[in-house]
Amino acid sequence: MAKLLLLLALAVIVAMWWFGKGRSRPPAATGRPDAAAGPQAMVSCAQCGMHLPASESVEGEGGRRYCCAEHRRVGPAR
Ligand SMILES: [Zn+2]
């Protein structure tokens, strides 16, 4: 009986190791664990050049991207 329990425990450990390996593989392939959250397009502010996600940027004239409304008001850097 004890041998059966030991075998069962071993099977659980192997299963956990197997599923753990399968889960950790995609992030390891990209080299970045946070890449699993999904690719996010990065844009740079036309005023100060700061990089930020496209979803957080403010769109200005001519499709230019800014980091904030203030920089959109100032306009692109010359
Ligand atoms: Zn800016």
N, CA, C, O and the ligand as a Tripos MOL2 file, in Angstrom:
@<TRIPOS>MOLECULE
protein
  313   311    79     0     0
PROTEIN
NO_CHARGES

@<TRIPOS>ATOM
      1 N           0.8360   -1.2160    0.0000 N.3       1 MET1
      2 CA          0.0000    0.0000    0.0000 C.3       1 MET1
      3 C           0.8630    1.2550    0.0000 C.2       1 MET1
      4 O           0.5860    2.2250   -0.7060 O.2       1 MET1
      5 N           1.9250    1.2100    0.8180 N.am      2 ALA2
      6 CA          2.8290    2.3590    0.9070 C.3       2 ALA2
      7 C           3.5460    2.5730   -0.4290 C.2       2 ALA2
      8 O           3.8330    3.7000   -0.8330 O.2       2 ALA2
      9 N           3.8210    1.4620   -1.0910 N.am      3 LYS3
     10 CA          4.5110    1.5290   -2.3690 C.3       3 LYS3
     11 C           3.6100    2.1940   -3.4250 C.2       3 LYS3
     12 O           4.0710    2.9510   -4.2790 O.2       3 LYS3
     13 N           2.3020    1.8770   -3.3310 N.am      4 LEU4
     14 CA          1.3310    2.4420   -4.2710 C.3       4 LEU4
     15 C           1.2210    3.9610   -4.0810 C.2       4 LEU4
     16 O           1.1500    4.7270   -5.0420 O.2       4 LEU4
     17 N           1.2080    4.3650   -2.8000 N.am      5 LEU5
     18 CA          1.1330    5.8020   -2.4940 C.3       5 LEU5
     19 C           2.3770    6.5270   -3.0050 C.2       5 LEU5
     20 O           2.2970    7.6360   -3.5320 O.2       5 LEU5
     21 N           3.5250    5.8760   -2.8350 N.am      6 LEU6
     22 CA          4.7990    6.4520   -3.2940 C.3       6 LEU6
     23 C           4.7710    6.6220   -4.8100 C.2       6 LEU6
     24 O           5.2330    7.6250   -5.3540 O.2       6 LEU6
     25 N           4.2150    5.6110   -5.4720 N.am      7 LEU7
     26 CA          4.1180    5.6390   -6.9300 C.3       7 LEU7
     27 C           3.1910    6.7680   -7.3780 C.2       7 LEU7
     28 O           3.4560    7.4640   -8.3580 O.2       7 LEU7
     29 N           2.0860    6.9310   -6.6250 N.am      8 LEU8
     30 CA          1.1050    7.9710   -6.9350 C.3       8 LEU8
     31 C           1.7330    9.3560   -6.7500 C.2       8 LEU8
     32 O           1.5500   10.2550   -7.5700 O.2       8 LEU8
     33 N           2.4800    9.4990   -5.6440 N.am      9 ALA9
     34 CA          3.1560   10.7690   -5.3610 C.3       9 ALA9
     35 C           4.1550   11.0920   -6.4710 C.2       9 ALA9
     36 O           4.2800   12.2360   -6.9070 O.2       9 ALA9
     37 N           4.8580   10.0580   -6.9100 N.am     10 LEU10
     38 CA          5.8510   10.2270   -7.9750 C.3      10 LEU10
     39 C           5.1620   10.6660   -9.2720 C.2      10 LEU10
     40 O           5.6600   11.5230  -10.0020 O.2      10 LEU10
     41 N           3.9910   10.0460   -9.5390 N.am     11 ALA11
     42 CA          3.2270   10.3840  -10.7390 C.3      11 ALA11
     43 C           2.7720   11.8390  -10.6970 C.2      11 ALA11
     44 O           2.7990   12.5350  -11.7110 O.2      11 ALA11
     45 N           2.3500   12.2970   -9.5060 N.am     12 VAL12
     46 CA          1.9080   13.6870   -9.3360 C.3      12 VAL12
     47 C           3.0690   14.6470   -9.5660 C.2      12 VAL12
     48 O           2.9230   15.6800  -10.2200 O.2      12 VAL12
     49 N           4.2350   14.2810   -9.0120 N.am     13 ILE13
     50 CA          5.4270   15.1310   -9.1660 C.3      13 ILE13
     51 C           5.8120   15.2360  -10.6410 C.2      13 ILE13
     52 O           6.1230   16.3180  -11.1390 O.2      13 ILE13
     53 N           5.7860   14.0860  -11.3340 N.am     14 VAL14
     54 CA          6.1320   14.0640  -12.7580 C.3      14 VAL14
     55 C           5.1270   14.9060  -13.5570 C.2      14 VAL14
     56 O           5.5110   15.6590  -14.4520 O.2      14 VAL14
     57 N           3.8280   14.7670  -13.2200 N.am     15 ALA15
     58 CA          2.7880   15.5260  -13.9160 C.3      15 ALA15
     59 C           2.9800   17.0290  -13.7020 C.2      15 ALA15
     60 O           2.8450   17.8190  -14.6370 O.2      15 ALA15
     61 N           3.2980   17.4210  -12.4490 N.am     16 MET16
     62 CA          3.5060   18.8390  -12.1390 C.3      16 MET16
     63 C           4.7090   19.3840  -12.8970 C.2      16 MET16
     64 O           4.6930   20.4990  -13.4180 O.2      16 MET16
     65 N           5.7640   18.5480  -12.9420 N.am     17 TRP17
     66 CA          6.9780   18.9570  -13.6360 C.3      17 TRP17
     67 C           6.6980   19.1220  -15.1380 C.2      17 TRP17
     68 O           7.1790   20.0520  -15.7840 O.2      17 TRP17
     69 N           5.9060   18.1850  -15.6630 N.am     18 TRP18
     70 CA          5.5910   18.1840  -17.0860 C.3      18 TRP18
     71 C           4.7670   19.4150  -17.4640 C.2      18 TRP18
     72 O           5.0590   20.0920  -18.4500 O.2      18 TRP18
     73 N           3.7210   19.6950  -16.6560 N.am     19 PHE19
     74 CA          2.8630   20.8480  -16.9650 C.3      19 PHE19
     75 C           3.6070   22.1550  -16.7160 C.2      19 PHE19
     76 O           3.4120   23.1380  -17.4300 O.2      19 PHE19
     77 N           4.4570   22.1540  -15.7010 N.am     20 GLY20
     78 CA          5.2580   23.3520  -15.4020 C.3      20 GLY20
     79 C           6.2030   23.6560  -16.5440 C.2      20 GLY20
     80 O           6.4160   24.8160  -16.8970 O.2      20 GLY20
     81 N           6.7720   22.6030  -17.1220 N.am     21 LYS21
     82 CA          7.6900   22.7480  -18.2400 C.3      21 LYS21
     83 C           6.9390   23.3020  -19.4570 C.2      21 LYS21
     84 O           7.4300   24.1900  -20.1540 O.2      21 LYS21
     85 N           5.7370   22.7580  -19.6960 N.am     22 GLY22
     86 CA          4.9410   23.1700  -20.8560 C.3      22 GLY22
     87 C           4.5290   24.6290  -20.7590 C.2      22 GLY22
     88 O           4.4710   25.3360  -21.7660 O.2      22 GLY22
     89 N           4.2370   25.0840  -19.5190 N.am     23 ARG23
     90 CA          3.7980   26.4680  -19.3200 C.3      23 ARG23
     91 C           4.9350   27.4530  -19.4690 C.2      23 ARG23
     92 O           4.7560   28.5460  -20.0060 O.2      23 ARG23
     93 N           6.1270   27.0590  -18.9830 N.am     24 SER24
     94 CA          7.2390   28.0020  -18.9780 C.3      24 SER24
     95 C           7.9390   28.0770  -20.3350 C.2      24 SER24
     96 O           8.8230   28.9100  -20.5360 O.2      24 SER24
     97 N           7.5450   27.2080  -21.2580 N.am     25 ARG25
     98 CA          8.2660   27.1690  -22.5360 C.3      25 ARG25
     99 C           8.0220   28.4100  -23.4100 C.2      25 ARG25
    100 O           8.9960   28.9880  -23.8920 O.2      25 ARG25
    101 N           6.7760   28.8500  -23.6370 N.am     26 PRO26
    102 CA          6.5710   30.0010  -24.5270 C.3      26 PRO26
    103 C           7.3200   31.2670  -24.1040 C.2      26 PRO26
    104 O           7.9400   31.9020  -24.9570 O.2      26 PRO26
    105 N           7.2910   31.6690  -22.8050 N.am     27 PRO27
    106 CA          8.0440   32.8660  -22.4190 C.3      27 PRO27
    107 C           9.5360   32.6710  -22.5780 C.2      27 PRO27
    108 O          10.2540   33.6030  -22.9410 O.2      27 PRO27
    109 N          10.0160   31.4390  -22.3020 N.am     28 ALA28
    110 CA         11.4420   31.1790  -22.3980 C.3      28 ALA28
    111 C          11.8970   31.2810  -23.8510 C.2      28 ALA28
    112 O          13.0370   31.6580  -24.1220 O.2      28 ALA28
    113 N          11.0050   30.9440  -24.7850 N.am     29 ALA29
    114 CA         11.3560   30.9960  -26.2020 C.3      29 ALA29
    115 C          11.5420   32.4350  -26.6580 C.2      29 ALA29
    116 O          12.3930   32.7120  -27.5040 O.2      29 ALA29
    117 N          10.7560   33.3530  -26.1090 N.am     30 THR30
    118 CA         10.8640   34.7580  -26.4910 C.3      30 THR30
    119 C          11.9750   35.4510  -25.7060 C.2      30 THR30
    120 O          12.4630   36.5050  -26.1140 O.2      30 THR30
    121 N          12.3750   34.8540  -24.5700 N.am     31 GLY31
    122 CA         13.4360   35.4420  -23.7700 C.3      31 GLY31
    123 C          12.9340   36.4740  -22.7850 C.2      31 GLY31
    124 O          13.7090   36.9840  -21.9760 O.2      31 GLY31
    125 N          11.6300   36.7990  -22.8370 N.am     32 ARG32
    126 CA         11.0830   37.7910  -21.9090 C.3      32 ARG32
    127 C           9.8050   37.2530  -21.2840 C.2      32 ARG32
    128 O           8.8280   37.0150  -21.9940 O.2      32 ARG32
    129 N           9.7920   37.0550  -19.9610 N.am     33 PRO33
    130 CA          8.6010   36.5110  -19.2930 C.3      33 PRO33
    131 C           7.3680   37.3970  -19.4710 C.2      33 PRO33
    132 O           6.2590   36.8770  -19.5970 O.2      33 PRO33
    133 N           7.5330   38.7160  -19.4830 N.am     34 ASP34
    134 CA          6.3850   39.6150  -19.5990 C.3      34 ASP34
    135 C           5.8440   39.6780  -21.0200 C.2      34 ASP34
    136 O           4.8170   40.3130  -21.2590 O.2      34 ASP34
    137 N           6.5230   39.0280  -21.9730 N.am     35 ALA35
    138 CA          6.0410   39.0190  -23.3520 C.3      35 ALA35
    139 C           4.7690   38.1650  -23.4620 C.2      35 ALA35
    140 O           4.0410   38.2450  -24.4510 O.2      35 ALA35
    141 N           4.5150   37.3530  -22.4390 N.am     36 ALA36
    142 CA          3.3330   36.5030  -22.4530 C.3      36 ALA36
    143 C           2.0580   37.3380  -22.3450 C.2      36 ALA36
    144 O           0.9750   36.8720  -22.6970 O.2      36 ALA36
    145 N           2.1910   38.5640  -21.8590 N.am     37 ALA37
    146 CA          1.0350   39.4470  -21.7150 C.3      37 ALA37
    147 C           0.5260   39.9170  -23.0800 C.2      37 ALA37
    148 O          -0.5500   40.5080  -23.1680 O.2      37 ALA37
    149 N           1.2780   39.6620  -24.1220 N.am     38 GLY38
    150 CA          0.8630   40.0480  -25.4670 C.3      38 GLY38
    151 C           1.7210   41.1710  -25.9990 C.2      38 GLY38
    152 O           2.1440   42.0460  -25.2440 O.2      38 GLY38
    153 N           1.9800   41.1540  -27.2940 N.am     39 PRO39
    154 CA          2.8090   42.2110  -27.8760 C.3      39 PRO39
    155 C           2.0990   43.5570  -27.8370 C.2      39 PRO39
    156 O           0.9080   43.6520  -28.1320 O.2      39 PRO39
    157 N           2.8250   44.5710  -27.4780 N.am     40 GLN40
    158 CA          2.2640   45.9180  -27.3670 C.3      40 GLN40
    159 C           3.0700   46.8290  -28.2900 C.2      40 GLN40
    160 O           4.2910   46.9210  -28.1660 O.2      40 GLN40
    161 N           2.3930   47.4930  -29.2010 N.am     41 ALA41
    162 CA          3.0740   48.3830  -30.1250 C.3      41 ALA41
    163 C           3.6180   49.5840  -29.3630 C.2      41 ALA41
    164 O           2.8960   50.2230  -28.5980 O.2      41 ALA41
    165 N           4.8910   49.8860  -29.5760 N.am     42 MET42
    166 CA          5.5050   51.0150  -28.8960 C.3      42 MET42
    167 C           5.6630   52.1770  -29.8700 C.2      42 MET42
    168 O           6.0390   51.9890  -31.0270 O.2      42 MET42
    169 N           5.3740   53.3640  -29.3890 N.am     43 VAL43
    170 CA          5.5470   54.5610  -30.2090 C.3      43 VAL43
    171 C           6.4280   55.5310  -29.4300 C.2      43 VAL43
    172 O           6.5810   55.3960  -28.2170 O.2      43 VAL43
    173 N           7.0050   56.5070  -30.1220 N.am     44 SER44
    174 CA          7.8060   57.5030  -29.4250 C.3      44 SER44
    175 C           7.1350   58.8600  -29.5560 C.2      44 SER44
    176 O           6.5720   59.1930  -30.5990 O.2      44 SER44
    177 N           7.2040   59.6220  -28.5010 N.am     45 CYS45
    178 CA          6.6060   60.9550  -28.4610 C.3      45 CYS45
    179 C           7.3150   61.8470  -29.4740 C.2      45 CYS45
    180 O           8.5440   61.8950  -29.5130 O.2      45 CYS45
    181 N           6.5340   62.5550  -30.2980 N.am     46 ALA46
    182 CA          7.1150   63.4260  -31.3210 C.3      46 ALA46
    183 C           7.7790   64.6530  -30.6980 C.2      46 ALA46
    184 O           8.5470   65.3510  -31.3600 O.2      46 ALA46
    185 N           7.4830   64.9120  -29.4250 N.am     47 GLN47
    186 CA          8.0540   66.0830  -28.7600 C.3      47 GLN47
    187 C           9.3350   65.7310  -28.0100 C.2      47 GLN47
    188 O          10.3980   66.2870  -28.2840 O.2      47 GLN47
    189 N           9.2220   64.8010  -27.0620 N.am     48 CYS48
    190 CA         10.3770   64.4870  -26.2060 C.3      48 CYS48
    191 C          11.0550   63.1730  -26.5710 C.2      48 CYS48
    192 O          12.1410   62.8820  -26.0690 O.2      48 CYS48
    193 N          10.4290   62.3690  -27.4410 N.am     49 GLY49
    194 CA         11.0460   61.1240  -27.8830 C.3      49 GLY49
    195 C          10.8710   59.9650  -26.9290 C.2      49 GLY49
    196 O          11.4280   58.8900  -27.1520 O.2      49 GLY49
    197 N          10.1080   60.1640  -25.8680 N.am     50 MET50
    198 CA          9.8800   59.0900  -24.8990 C.3      50 MET50
    199 C           9.0820   57.9580  -25.5420 C.2      50 MET50
    200 O           8.1230   58.1970  -26.2750 O.2      50 MET50
    201 N           9.4910   56.7280  -25.2580 N.am     51 HIS51
    202 CA          8.7780   55.5690  -25.7880 C.3      51 HIS51
    203 C           7.6780   55.1630  -24.8340 C.2      51 HIS51
    204 O           7.8770   55.1000  -23.6210 O.2      51 HIS51
    205 N           6.5100   54.8890  -25.3970 N.am     52 LEU52
    206 CA          5.3730   54.4620  -24.5720 C.3      52 LEU52
    207 C           4.4570   53.5820  -25.4180 C.2      52 LEU52
    208 O           4.4930   53.6510  -26.6470 O.2      52 LEU52
    209 N           3.6350   52.7550  -24.7680 N.am     53 PRO53
    210 CA          2.7040   51.9110  -25.5260 C.3      53 PRO53
    211 C           1.7390   52.7690  -26.3370 C.2      53 PRO53
    212 O           1.3020   53.8230  -25.8750 O.2      53 PRO53
    213 N           1.4080   52.3180  -27.5450 N.am     54 ALA54
    214 CA          0.5270   53.0710  -28.4400 C.3      54 ALA54
    215 C          -0.8200   53.3680  -27.7890 C.2      54 ALA54
    216 O          -1.4320   54.4050  -28.0430 O.2      54 ALA54
    217 N          -1.2770   52.4250  -26.9320 N.am     55 SER55
    218 CA         -2.5840   52.5920  -26.3010 C.3      55 SER55
    219 C          -2.5830   53.7310  -25.2790 C.2      55 SER55
    220 O          -3.6400   54.2530  -24.9240 O.2      55 SER55
    221 N          -1.3730   54.1200  -24.8000 N.am     56 GLU56
    222 CA         -1.2900   55.1930  -23.7970 C.3      56 GLU56
    223 C          -0.9010   56.5210  -24.4290 C.2      56 GLU56
    224 O          -0.8300   57.5390  -23.7410 O.2      56 GLU56
    225 N          -0.6460   56.5180  -25.7460 N.am     57 SER57
    226 CA         -0.1940   57.7440  -26.3860 C.3      57 SER57
    227 C          -1.3800   58.6110  -26.7890 C.2      57 SER57
    228 O          -2.5240   58.1570  -26.8310 O.2      57 SER57
    229 N          -1.0730   59.8770  -27.0840 N.am     58 VAL58
    230 CA         -2.0800   60.8340  -27.5220 C.3      58 VAL58
    231 C          -1.7950   61.1320  -28.9890 C.2      58 VAL58
    232 O          -0.6730   61.4830  -29.3530 O.2      58 VAL58
    233 N          -2.8150   60.9910  -29.8220 N.am     59 GLU59
    234 CA         -2.5960   61.2250  -31.2420 C.3      59 GLU59
    235 C          -2.7660   62.7010  -31.5680 C.2      59 GLU59
    236 O          -3.7060   63.3550  -31.1170 O.2      59 GLU59
    237 N          -1.8300   63.2040  -32.3660 N.am     60 GLY60
    238 CA         -1.8720   64.6190  -32.7410 C.3      60 GLY60
    239 C          -2.0040   64.7890  -34.2330 C.2      60 GLY60
    240 O          -2.4150   63.8680  -34.9390 O.2      60 GLY60
    241 N          -1.6510   65.9780  -34.7200 N.am     61 GLU61
    242 CA         -1.7500   66.3020  -36.1360 C.3      61 GLU61
    243 C          -0.8970   65.3680  -36.9840 C.2      61 GLU61
    244 O           0.2120   65.0110  -36.5880 O.2      61 GLU61
    245 N          -1.3990   64.9770  -38.1310 N.am     62 GLY62
    246 CA         -0.6410   64.1500  -39.0650 C.3      62 GLY62
    247 C          -0.3170   62.7660  -38.5350 C.2      62 GLY62
    248 O           0.6380   62.1340  -38.9860 O.2      62 GLY62
    249 N          -1.1090   62.2890  -37.5760 N.am     63 GLY63
    250 CA         -0.8930   60.9530  -37.0370 C.3      63 GLY63
    251 C           0.2980   60.8640  -36.1060 C.2      63 GLY63
    252 O           0.7230   59.7640  -35.7540 O.2      63 GLY63
    253 N           0.8510   62.0090  -35.6960 N.am     64 ARG64
    254 CA          1.9870   61.9880  -34.7620 C.3      64 ARG64
    255 C           1.5110   61.5380  -33.3920 C.2      64 ARG64
    256 O           0.3550   61.7390  -33.0190 O.2      64 ARG64
    257 N           2.4160   60.9300  -32.6580 N.am     65 ARG65
    258 CA          2.0860   60.4070  -31.3260 C.3      65 ARG65
    259 C           2.8250   61.2040  -30.2570 C.2      65 ARG65
    260 O           3.9980   61.5510  -30.4000 O.2      65 ARG65
    261 N           2.0990   61.4770  -29.1890 N.am     66 TYR66
    262 CA          2.6920   62.2110  -28.0670 C.3      66 TYR66
    263 C           2.4560   61.4510  -26.7670 C.2      66 TYR66
    264 O           1.5410   60.6350  -26.6580 O.2      66 TYR66
    265 N           3.3140   61.7460  -25.7780 N.am     67 CYS67
    266 CA          3.2000   61.0410  -24.5000 C.3      67 CYS67
    267 C           2.0950   61.6440  -23.6400 C.2      67 CYS67
    268 O           1.5640   60.9740  -22.7540 O.2      67 CYS67
    269 N           1.7460   62.9030  -23.8960 N.am     68 CYS68
    270 CA          0.7130   63.5530  -23.0910 C.3      68 CYS68
    271 C           0.0850   64.6970  -23.8980 C.2      68 CYS68
    272 O           0.6140   65.1070  -24.9310 O.2      68 CYS68
    273 N          -1.0440   65.1990  -23.4080 N.am     69 ALA69
    274 CA         -1.7550   66.2790  -24.0960 C.3      69 ALA69
    275 C          -0.9010   67.5460  -24.1550 C.2      69 ALA69
    276 O          -0.9900   68.3130  -25.1140 O.2      69 ALA69
    277 N          -0.0820   67.7620  -23.1390 N.am     70 GLU70
    278 CA          0.7660   68.9580  -23.0790 C.3      70 GLU70
    279 C           1.7660   68.9500  -24.2340 C.2      70 GLU70
    280 O           1.9750   69.9750  -24.8840 O.2      70 GLU70
    281 N           2.3820   67.8020  -24.4890 N.am     71 HIS71
    282 CA          3.3590   67.7210  -25.5790 C.3      71 HIS71
    283 C           2.6700   67.8110  -26.9360 C.2      71 HIS71
    284 O           3.2650   68.2820  -27.9050 O.2      71 HIS71
    285 N           1.4190   67.3610  -27.0100 N.am     72 ARG72
    286 CA          0.6700   67.4900  -28.2570 C.3      72 ARG72
    287 C           0.4120   68.9780  -28.5400 C.2      72 ARG72
    288 O           0.4570   69.4260  -29.6850 O.2      72 ARG72
    289 N           0.1420   69.7240  -27.4680 N.am     73 ARG73
    290 CA         -0.1160   71.1620  -27.5860 C.3      73 ARG73
    291 C           1.1590   71.8750  -28.0450 C.2      73 ARG73
    292 O           1.1020   72.7670  -28.8910 O.2      73 ARG73
    293 N           2.3100   71.4800  -27.4850 N.am     74 VAL74
    294 CA          3.6010   72.1060  -27.8300 C.3      74 VAL74
    295 C           3.9590   71.7860  -29.2890 C.2      74 VAL74
    296 O           4.5080   72.6230  -30.0060 O.2      74 VAL74
    297 N           3.6300   70.5400  -29.7150 N.am     75 GLY75
    298 CA          3.9030   70.1560  -31.0860 C.3      75 GLY75
    299 C           5.2130   69.4020  -31.2150 C.2      75 GLY75
    300 O           5.9410   69.2570  -30.2330 O.2      75 GLY75
    301 N           5.5280   68.9140  -32.4280 N.am     76 PRO76
    302 CA          6.7460   68.1140  -32.6220 C.3      76 PRO76
    303 C           8.0120   68.9410  -32.4010 C.2      76 PRO76
    304 O           8.0490   70.1480  -32.6380 O.2      76 PRO76
    305 N           9.0470   68.2370  -31.9350 N.am     77 ALA77
    306 CA         10.3510   68.8770  -31.7060 C.3      77 ALA77
    307 C          10.9870   69.2230  -33.0560 C.2      77 ALA77
    308 O          10.8210   68.5010  -34.0390 O.2      77 ALA77
    309 N          11.7100   70.3300  -33.0800 N.am     78 ARG78
    310 CA         12.3880   70.6940  -34.3260 C.3      78 ARG78
    311 C          13.8570   70.3210  -34.2710 C.2      78 ARG78
    312 O          14.5890   70.5530  -35.2340 O.2      78 ARG78
    313 ZN          6.5440   63.8140  -24.7010 Zn       79 ZN79
@<TRIPOS>BOND
     1     1     2 1
     2     2     3 1
     3     3     4 2
     4     3     5 am
     5     5     6 1
     6     6     7 1
     7     7     8 2
     8     7     9 am
     9     9    10 1
    10    10    11 1
    11    11    12 2
    12    11    13 am
    13    13    14 1
    14    14    15 1
    15    15    16 2
    16    15    17 am
    17    17    18 1
    18    18    19 1
    19    19    20 2
    20    19    21 am
    21    21    22 1
    22    22    23 1
    23    23    24 2
    24    23    25 am
    25    25    26 1
    26    26    27 1
    27    27    28 2
    28    27    29 am
    29    29    30 1
    30    30    31 1
    31    31    32 2
    32    31    33 am
    33    33    34 1
    34    34    35 1
    35    35    36 2
    36    35    37 am
    37    37    38 1
    38    38    39 1
    39    39    40 2
    40    39    41 am
    41    41    42 1
    42    42    43 1
    43    43    44 2
    44    43    45 am
    45    45    46 1
    46    46    47 1
    47    47    48 2
    48    47    49 am
    49    49    50 1
    50    50    51 1
    51    51    52 2
    52    51    53 am
    53    53    54 1
    54    54    55 1
    55    55    56 2
    56    55    57 am
    57    57    58 1
    58    58    59 1
    59    59    60 2
    60    59    61 am
    61    61    62 1
    62    62    63 1
    63    63    64 2
    64    63    65 am
    65    65    66 1
    66    66    67 1
    67    67    68 2
    68    67    69 am
    69    69    70 1
    70    70    71 1
    71    71    72 2
    72    71    73 am
    73    73    74 1
    74    74    75 1
    75    75    76 2
    76    75    77 am
    77    77    78 1
    78    78    79 1
    79    79    80 2
    80    79    81 am
    81    81    82 1
    82    82    83 1
    83    83    84 2
    84    83    85 am
    85    85    86 1
    86    86    87 1
    87    87    88 2
    88    87    89 am
    89    89    90 1
    90    90    91 1
    91    91    92 2
    92    91    93 am
    93    93    94 1
    94    94    95 1
    95    95    96 2
    96    95    97 am
    97    97    98 1
    98    98    99 1
    99    99   100 2
   100    99   101 am
   101   101   102 1
   102   102   103 1
   103   103   104 2
   104   103   105 am
   105   105   106 1
   106   106   107 1
   107   107   108 2
   108   107   109 am
   109   109   110 1
   110   110   111 1
   111   111   112 2
   112   111   113 am
   113   113   114 1
   114   114   115 1
   115   115   116 2
   116   115   117 am
   117   117   118 1
   118   118   119 1
   119   119   120 2
   120   119   121 am
   121   121   122 1
   122   122   123 1
   123   123   124 2
   124   123   125 am
   125   125   126 1
   126   126   127 1
   127   127   128 2
   128   127   129 am
   129   129   130 1
   130   130   131 1
   131   131   132 2
   132   131   133 am
   133   133   134 1
   134   134   135 1
   135   135   136 2
   136   135   137 am
   137   137   138 1
   138   138   139 1
   139   139   140 2
   140   139   141 am
   141   141   142 1
   142   142   143 1
   143   143   144 2
   144   143   145 am
   145   145   146 1
   146   146   147 1
   147   147   148 2
   148   147   149 am
   149   149   150 1
   150   150   151 1
   151   151   152 2
   152   151   153 am
   153   153   154 1
   154   154   155 1
   155   155   156 2
   156   155   157 am
   157   157   158 1
   158   158   159 1
   159   159   160 2
   160   159   161 am
   161   161   162 1
   162   162   163 1
   163   163   164 2
   164   163   165 am
   165   165   166 1
   166   166   167 1
   167   167   168 2
   168   167   169 am
   169   169   170 1
   170   170   171 1
   171   171   172 2
   172   171   173 am
   173   173   174 1
   174   174   175 1
   175   175   176 2
   176   175   177 am
   177   177   178 1
   178   178   179 1
   179   179   180 2
   180   179   181 am
   181   181   182 1
   182   182   183 1
   183   183   184 2
   184   183   185 am
   185   185   186 1
   186   186   187 1
   187   187   188 2
   188   187   189 am
   189   189   190 1
   190   190   191 1
   191   191   192 2
   192   191   193 am
   193   193   194 1
   194   194   195 1
   195   195   196 2
   196   195   197 am
   197   197   198 1
   198   198   199 1
   199   199   200 2
   200   199   201 am
   201   201   202 1
   202   202   203 1
   203   203   204 2
   204   203   205 am
   205   205   206 1
   206   206   207 1
   207   207   208 2
   208   207   209 am
   209   209   210 1
   210   210   211 1
   211   211   212 2
   212   211   213 am
   213   213   214 1
   214   214   215 1
   215   215   216 2
   216   215   217 am
   217   217   218 1
   218   218   219 1
   219   219   220 2
   220   219   221 am
   221   221   222 1
   222   222   223 1
   223   223   224 2
   224   223   225 am
   225   225   226 1
   226   226   227 1
   227   227   228 2
   228   227   229 am
   229   229   230 1
   230   230   231 1
   231   231   232 2
   232   231   233 am
   233   233   234 1
   234   234   235 1
   235   235   236 2
   236   235   237 am
   237   237   238 1
   238   238   239 1
   239   239   240 2
   240   239   241 am
   241   241   242 1
   242   242   243 1
   243   243   244 2
   244   243   245 am
   245   245   246 1
   246   246   247 1
   247   247   248 2
   248   247   249 am
   249   249   250 1
   250   250   251 1
   251   251   252 2
   252   251   253 am
   253   253   254 1
   254   254   255 1
   255   255   256 2
   256   255   257 am
   257   257   258 1
   258   258   259 1
   259   259   260 2
   260   259   261 am
   261   261   262 1
   262   262   263 1
   263   263   264 2
   264   263   265 am
   265   265   266 1
   266   266   267 1
   267   267   268 2
   268   267   269 am
   269   269   270 1
   270   270   271 1
   271   271   272 2
   272   271   273 am
   273   273   274 1
   274   274   275 1
   275   275   276 2
   276   275   277 am
   277   277   278 1
   278   278   279 1
   279   279   280 2
   280   279   281 am
   281   281   282 1
   282   282   283 1
   283   283   284 2
   284   283   285 am
   285   285   286 1
   286   286   287 1
   287   287   288 2
   288   287   289 am
   289   289   290 1
   290   290   291 1
   291   291   292 2
   292   291   293 am
   293   293   294 1
   294   294   295 1
   295   295   296 2
   296   295   297 am
   297   297   298 1
   298   298   299 1
   299   299   300 2
   300   299   301 am
   301   301   302 1
   302   302   303 1
   303   303   304 2
   304   303   305 am
   305   305   306 1
   306   306   307 1
   307   307   308 2
   308   307   309 am
   309   309   310 1
   310   310   311 1
   311   311   312 2
@<TRIPOS>SUBSTRUCTURE
     1 MET1         2 RESIDUE 1 A MET
     2 ALA2         6 RESIDUE 1 A ALA
     3 LYS3        10 RESIDUE 1 A LYS
     4 LEU4        14 RESIDUE 1 A LEU
     5 LEU5        18 RESIDUE 1 A LEU
     6 LEU6        22 RESIDUE 1 A LEU
     7 LEU7        26 RESIDUE 1 A LEU
     8 LEU8        30 RESIDUE 1 A LEU
     9 ALA9        34 RESIDUE 1 A ALA
    10 LEU10       38 RESIDUE 1 A LEU
    11 ALA11       42 RESIDUE 1 A ALA
    12 VAL12       46 RESIDUE 1 A VAL
    13 ILE13       50 RESIDUE 1 A ILE
    14 VAL14       54 RESIDUE 1 A VAL
    15 ALA15       58 RESIDUE 1 A ALA
    16 MET16       62 RESIDUE 1 A MET
    17 TRP17       66 RESIDUE 1 A TRP
    18 TRP18       70 RESIDUE 1 A TRP
    19 PHE19       74 RESIDUE 1 A PHE
    20 GLY20       78 RESIDUE 1 A GLY
    21 LYS21       82 RESIDUE 1 A LYS
    22 GLY22       86 RESIDUE 1 A GLY
    23 ARG23       90 RESIDUE 1 A ARG
    24 SER24       94 RESIDUE 1 A SER
    25 ARG25       98 RESIDUE 1 A ARG
    26 PRO26      102 RESIDUE 1 A PRO
    27 PRO27      106 RESIDUE 1 A PRO
    28 ALA28      110 RESIDUE 1 A ALA
    29 ALA29      114 RESIDUE 1 A ALA
    30 THR30      118 RESIDUE 1 A THR
    31 GLY31      122 RESIDUE 1 A GLY
    32 ARG32      126 RESIDUE 1 A ARG
    33 PRO33      130 RESIDUE 1 A PRO
    34 ASP34      134 RESIDUE 1 A ASP
    35 ALA35      138 RESIDUE 1 A ALA
    36 ALA36      142 RESIDUE 1 A ALA
    37 ALA37      146 RESIDUE 1 A ALA
    38 GLY38      150 RESIDUE 1 A GLY
    39 PRO39      154 RESIDUE 1 A PRO
    40 GLN40      158 RESIDUE 1 A GLN
    41 ALA41      162 RESIDUE 1 A ALA
    42 MET42      166 RESIDUE 1 A MET
    43 VAL43      170 RESIDUE 1 A VAL
    44 SER44      174 RESIDUE 1 A SER
    45 CYS45      178 RESIDUE 1 A CYS
    46 ALA46      182 RESIDUE 1 A ALA
    47 GLN47      186 RESIDUE 1 A GLN
    48 CYS48      190 RESIDUE 1 A CYS
    49 GLY49      194 RESIDUE 1 A GLY
    50 MET50      198 RESIDUE 1 A MET
    51 HIS51      202 RESIDUE 1 A HIS
    52 LEU52      206 RESIDUE 1 A LEU
    53 PRO53      210 RESIDUE 1 A PRO
    54 ALA54      214 RESIDUE 1 A ALA
    55 SER55      218 RESIDUE 1 A SER
    56 GLU56      222 RESIDUE 1 A GLU
    57 SER57      226 RESIDUE 1 A SER
    58 VAL58      230 RESIDUE 1 A VAL
    59 GLU59      234 RESIDUE 1 A GLU
    60 GLY60      238 RESIDUE 1 A GLY
    61 GLU61      242 RESIDUE 1 A GLU
    62 GLY62      246 RESIDUE 1 A GLY
    63 GLY63      250 RESIDUE 1 A GLY
    64 ARG64      254 RESIDUE 1 A ARG
    65 ARG65      258 RESIDUE 1 A ARG
    66 TYR66      262 RESIDUE 1 A TYR
    67 CYS67      266 RESIDUE 1 A CYS
    68 CYS68      270 RESIDUE 1 A CYS
    69 ALA69      274 RESIDUE 1 A ALA
    70 GLU70      278 RESIDUE 1 A GLU
    71 HIS71      282 RESIDUE 1 A HIS
    72 ARG72      286 RESIDUE 1 A ARG
    73 ARG73      290 RESIDUE 1 A ARG
    74 VAL74      294 RESIDUE 1 A VAL
    75 GLY75      298 RESIDUE 1 A GLY
    76 PRO76      302 RESIDUE 1 A PRO
    77 ALA77      306 RESIDUE 1 A ALA
    78 ARG78      310 RESIDUE 1 A ARG
    79 ZN79       313 GROUP 0 **** ****
